[in-house]
């Protein structure tokens, strides 16, 4: 991907996804959350329908639900999406699964949680480990991901501009470890996305993938608003 900012958004249905994909092309990923499906087969069929219509899919957990980690890996190994969201402890497993099916162009991220302390993060984001809230340094977290070849850090929830110092510290650590893709998410909207993305770019990220979900959704129709996506695509970055 040659762009330096790609947007991860939702779609109400296939038609909404096609509308977004038509204007966004390679600069937009449509999130498909595993938490909303009754079975892996249903999720696979849904993702494949999107892909057959030219939609770039990001397979996700659903509200960061760690219990969905295996379903994310299983569905992704069949559908080979453009992008995968995964909890930190399962990121290496998922990357291995994708390599087994020769999916070389899939970005696999790992979910890291800000701790409230600049320079410290929480990596216990799995189904059992999430109850353990020990902090580790940003450098340690980034080094562990770099060792196993994970492509991207997903930083959630950043609570919009309240955690910019923490975002900056984690970006620097990731870049120093050779991870140049950063994904801020949680509380991002049309008003604060610019300062958040610029914080990531200013601290060395080469590709930023901000996740904007409910803030783009029309409350009456439930559809992601195409006009808002257009505004995002027209933003300029320092």
C-alpha atoms as one frame of an Amber mdcrd trajectory, in Angstrom:
protein
   0.000   0.000   0.000   1.531   3.275  -1.119  -0.764   5.667   0.742   0.296
   7.048   4.106  -3.241   7.190   5.529  -5.877   4.474   5.034  -9.233   4.588
   6.783 -10.851   1.633   8.504 -14.633   2.101   8.572 -17.851   0.126   8.872
 -20.654  -0.514   6.387 -24.263  -1.344   7.139 -24.528  -3.832   4.285 -23.048
  -4.807   0.942 -24.568  -1.854  -0.888 -23.140   0.599   1.631 -19.773  -1.145
   1.399 -19.789  -0.894  -2.390 -20.587   2.828  -2.208 -17.641   3.399   0.099
 -15.282   1.202  -1.893 -16.184   2.999  -5.116 -14.985   6.350  -3.790 -12.241
   5.073  -1.483 -10.468   2.400  -3.507  -7.240   1.297  -1.834  -7.562   4.015
   0.799 -10.492   2.452   2.635 -10.889  -0.821   4.510 -14.341  -2.068   5.508
 -14.395  -3.719   8.918 -16.276  -7.008   9.268 -16.612  -7.950  12.937 -16.674
 -11.625  13.899 -18.693 -10.968  17.039 -21.819 -10.394  14.951 -21.879 -13.824
  13.285 -23.385 -17.080  14.520 -20.813 -19.237  12.756 -17.509 -19.120  10.918
 -19.270 -20.256   7.760 -21.611 -17.259   7.873 -18.702 -14.889   8.417 -16.733
 -16.425   5.541 -19.690 -16.067   3.181 -20.144 -12.428   4.230 -16.481 -11.536
   3.708 -16.356 -13.316   0.358 -19.461 -11.470  -0.854 -17.741  -8.189  -0.062
 -14.524  -9.258  -1.768 -16.365 -10.398  -4.906 -17.701  -6.848  -5.176 -14.309
  -5.166  -4.938 -14.432  -4.300  -1.241 -11.186  -4.390   0.752 -12.060  -6.169
   3.987 -10.589  -5.790   7.452 -11.518  -8.811   9.580 -12.029  -7.708  13.179
 -12.954  -9.007  16.596 -15.904  -6.761  17.428 -15.482  -4.191  20.211 -12.072
  -5.702  20.885 -13.706  -8.897  22.205 -10.749 -11.224  22.878 -12.905 -14.354
  22.718 -13.190 -13.821  18.962  -9.465 -14.268  18.324  -9.652 -17.826  16.953
 -12.606 -17.036  14.728 -10.677 -14.087  13.303  -7.747 -16.378  12.484  -9.904
 -19.148  11.013 -12.034 -16.872   8.829  -8.974 -14.951   7.658  -7.120 -18.110
   6.634  -9.955 -18.902   4.233 -10.756 -15.409   2.931  -7.267 -13.841   2.874
  -8.458 -10.305   3.662  -6.408  -7.160   3.144  -6.208  -6.551   6.888  -6.648
  -8.440  10.176  -7.250  -7.124  13.691  -5.960  -9.406  16.429  -5.232  -9.459
  20.153  -1.563  -9.244  21.105  -1.169 -12.865  22.335  -2.696 -14.316  19.146
  -1.009 -12.072  16.579   1.915 -14.409  15.944  -0.388 -17.415  15.552  -2.516
 -15.492  13.064   0.498 -14.331  11.089   1.642 -17.951  10.869  -1.750 -19.051
   9.598  -1.623 -16.407   6.876   1.855 -17.452   5.830   0.645 -21.050   5.564
  -1.947 -20.005   2.994   0.573 -17.757   1.221  -1.316 -14.541   1.943   1.595
 -12.160   1.499  -0.345  -8.907   1.193  -2.396  -9.116   4.395  -1.574  -6.657
   7.172  -1.817  -8.329  10.594  -1.954  -6.044  13.605  -1.735  -6.659  17.356
  -3.940  -4.937  19.901  -2.145  -2.953  22.588  -3.958  -0.975  25.271  -2.702
   2.364  26.606  -2.080   2.249  30.340  -2.589   5.873  31.321   1.161   6.299
  31.756   3.306   7.635  28.931   5.831   5.011  27.845   3.918   2.104  29.401
   1.279  -0.100  27.776  -0.810  -3.187  28.471  -0.303  -6.165  26.175  -2.507
  -8.635  28.069  -5.390  -8.301  25.619  -6.241 -11.993  25.190  -9.280 -13.880
  26.536  -7.532 -14.978  29.738  -4.712 -12.485  30.044  -6.936  -9.367  29.874
  -7.684  -9.711  33.586  -3.989  -9.167  34.347  -3.226  -5.461  34.081   0.555
  -5.388  34.419   2.266  -2.636  32.461   5.275  -3.103  30.193   7.361  -0.519
  28.388   6.437   0.516  24.870   9.890  -0.661  23.794   9.265  -4.152  25.205
   5.879  -4.450  23.515   7.241  -3.301  20.165  10.267  -5.598  20.382   8.086
  -8.644  21.041   5.931  -7.895  17.995   8.936  -7.195  15.817  10.473 -10.551
  16.752   7.537 -12.459  15.296   7.050 -10.225  12.268   3.732  -8.547  13.106
   3.148  -5.650  10.722   1.186  -3.120  12.727   0.299  -1.849  16.199  -3.374
  -1.256  16.964  -3.664   1.150  19.886  -7.079   0.957  21.573  -8.786   2.793
  23.127  -6.992   6.105  22.741  -9.960   8.211  23.913  -9.334  10.742  21.174
  -6.912  13.577  21.971  -6.614  12.700  25.654  -3.859  10.195  24.981  -1.746
  11.872  22.311   1.401  11.667  24.446   0.846   7.942  24.889   0.175   7.540
  21.174   3.403   9.368  20.317   5.470   7.224  22.686   4.085   3.972  21.286
   4.577   5.103  17.686   8.226   5.963  18.357   8.837   2.609  20.009   7.172
   0.738  17.164   9.155   2.588  14.499  12.399   2.007  16.394  11.577  -1.723
  16.371  10.925  -1.678  12.628   7.112  -1.584  12.749   6.025   1.319  10.560
   2.246   0.852  10.508   0.176   2.318  13.351  -3.563   2.089  13.974  -5.114
   4.498  16.472  -8.698   3.646  17.408 -11.339   4.431  19.991 -13.042   7.818
  20.159 -11.877   9.085  16.762 -14.238  11.303  14.783 -14.224  13.923  12.026
 -13.118  16.651  14.425 -10.081  14.980  15.979  -8.842  12.574  13.301  -6.437
  15.090  11.793  -4.458  15.790  14.966  -4.340  12.086  15.818  -3.062  11.070
  12.385  -0.520  13.895  12.335   0.764  12.812  15.760   1.429   9.358  14.324
   3.121  10.688  11.187   5.219  13.212  13.095   6.584  10.419  15.294   7.688
   8.265  12.372   4.793   6.085  11.236   4.881   5.512   7.477   1.299   4.267
   7.241  -1.504   5.251   9.625  -4.814   3.379   9.697  -7.255   5.272  11.929
 -10.461   3.406  12.754 -13.567   5.566  12.519 -16.687   3.588  13.176 -19.863
   4.904  14.810 -18.827   8.539  14.340 -19.405   8.096  10.586 -22.722   6.253
  10.872 -26.021   8.007  10.215 -28.219   7.312  13.223 -31.419   7.089  11.197
 -30.299   4.840   8.342 -27.474   2.968  10.076 -25.295   3.519   7.016 -21.791
   4.937   7.045 -22.120   8.360   5.459 -20.366   8.512   2.109 -19.970  12.286
   2.337 -17.978  11.927   5.551 -15.743   9.340   3.924 -15.174  11.764   1.044
 -14.146  14.446   3.540 -11.657  12.065   5.120 -10.168  11.200   1.756  -9.699
  14.888   0.951  -7.841  15.710   4.160  -4.241  16.803   3.816  -1.454  15.789
   6.175   1.710  17.623   7.154
